[in-house]
Amino acid sequence: MTTCSLTFPPQINLASLPTPMQPLRRLSKKLGVELYIKRDDLTGAALSGNKIRKLEFVLADALAQKSDTVITCGGAHSNHCRATAIAAAMLGLKCRLLLRTPDPSNPPPAEGNILLDRMAGAEIVWITADDYKKRDELMAHEAAALQESGRKPYTIPEGASTALGALGYVRATEELVNDITNTMGGAHQPCTVISAAGSGGTSAGLILGAKIFDMNVRIVSINVCDDHDYFIREIGTICENAIADYHLDIDFDRYRDIEIIDGYVGRGYTLSQPEELMLLKEVAQTEGIFLDPVYTGKAFYGMVEELKRDPKCFGERIIFIHTGGIFGLFQMADELEPHL
Ligand SMILES: Cc1ncc(COP(=O)(O)O)c(C=O)c1O
């Protein structure tokens, strides 16, 4: 199956894998394509979503380094921070989160992911958006302070979107090979795999995995923040680092191999528009699937809009990766209510 050999570094099992891939029959009919959804929202309950695949590798490294505390960062309602806090609790590690909020002296209430972070025992340091620009520096500062006090910190960059973290999605493409074989009648059936890009690690892993496992797939990322050039840079760097770190014998060109569909950030990161919220409701009502407003909802909306423009723009078959984020729905209750 492989054209290139990769010896995976140690990994710990934290996610419920493999996740199912399911046909979306009614939406397929409406959109005029064969549409499947890869249920990475089912990697766990509180631990659900894409981040846990990356953390299986990253936290194995933290344990190998005998760390006792993990430090990471994200927006106030970060899914990555919530997954890190819970995984740390499962492994007996402490967790310190640097969370972004407009006014650190008046932090948001313990709802959604923040509630889960706090229940899992994470120490939260609230920082402003301006400070967040210096997040790596601030995390290094926290790590130094912890070290001073006798702890052994391990720092995880935003979204665990590193070469090591991206291996979680290389592993996921291995699952996709089986999913495609089982549902489409052959591992080499052409299809397009679509996912949301937030920090780029998921897309990087999918792009690398598609090459490593010689798949006949087009990998498309729809950005939910920043822009096309930012993601070519971020995903390109993660892929190139992984190729160097794991000696991957693959042909990769960031300008050729990364496909970003820009134009669906809408009102901005974490901000929703009525048409996006109405689509969340439609998907829930027609397929019983709950997308989240920040990532999967925007990417799904982008995919549907592109299909309206040209029903064959992604070919005959699409796999949408549901990367999780369910807890982000609850803080949107007031905005969703008028559409129900
Ligand atoms: C639910 C969800 N989907 C998608 C993404 C994007 O993944 P990545 O950060 O690997 O680009 C994230 C995180 O950023 C997320 O929390």
The ligand as a Tripos MOL2 file, in Angstrom:
@<TRIPOS>MOLECULE
LIG
   16    16     1     0     0
SMALL
NO_CHARGES

@<TRIPOS>ATOM
      1 C1        -13.3080   21.3150   15.7870 C.3       1 LIG1
      2 C2        -12.0830   21.7000   15.0280 C.ar      1 LIG1
      3 N1        -12.0380   21.4620   13.7020 N.ar      1 LIG1
      4 C3        -10.9750   21.8220   12.9660 C.ar      1 LIG1
      5 C4         -9.8910   22.4390   13.5320 C.ar      1 LIG1
      6 C5         -8.7480   22.8150   12.6480 C.3       1 LIG1
      7 O1         -7.7150   21.8870   12.7550 O.3       1 LIG1
      8 P1         -6.2160   22.3830   12.6000 P.3       1 LIG1
      9 O2         -5.9420   23.2750   13.7690 O.co2     1 LIG1
     10 O3         -5.4320   21.1290   12.6480 O.co2     1 LIG1
     11 O4         -6.1310   23.1030   11.3240 O.co2     1 LIG1
     12 C6         -9.8890   22.7110   14.9140 C.ar      1 LIG1
     13 C7         -8.7820   23.4070   15.5900 C.2       1 LIG1
     14 O5         -8.1910   24.3730   15.1750 O.2       1 LIG1
     15 C8        -11.0070   22.3240   15.6790 C.ar      1 LIG1
     16 O6        -11.0510   22.5490   16.9930 O.3       1 LIG1
@<TRIPOS>BOND
     1     1     2 1
     2     2     3 ar
     3     2    15 ar
     4     3     4 ar
     5     4     5 ar
     6     5     6 1
     7     5    12 ar
     8     6     7 1
     9     7     8 1
    10     8     9 2
    11     8    10 1
    12     8    11 1
    13    12    13 1
    14    12    15 ar
    15    13    14 2
    16    15    16 1
@<TRIPOS>SUBSTRUCTURE
     1 LIG1         1 GROUP 0 **** ****
